[in-house]
Amino acid sequence: MNAMEWLSAYAEKLGLDPPTLDEVDGLLDLAAVAAHSSERTAAPIACWLTARSSRTPFEALEIARSVAPAESES
């Protein structure tokens, strides 16, 4: 079972539509920003917070980028 198949089955069990490929890409980008500007554990929690906020992955990604330290600070 690949990731999209697993996510589709999981979404079905939750009573939700599975994420689109664009949403998956947005969430992976969000997770990368969170993990690379903090600790790896920030990635799944950032995605969970996004879900709780009802924002799209793309809106959340922009917010996450505003929280991430500037390149010159790292």
Buried (B, 14 or more C-beta within 10 A) or exposed (E): EEEEEEBBEEEEEEEEEBBEEEBBBBBBBBBBBBBBBBEEEBBEEBBEBBEEEEBBBBBBBEBBEEEBEEEEEE
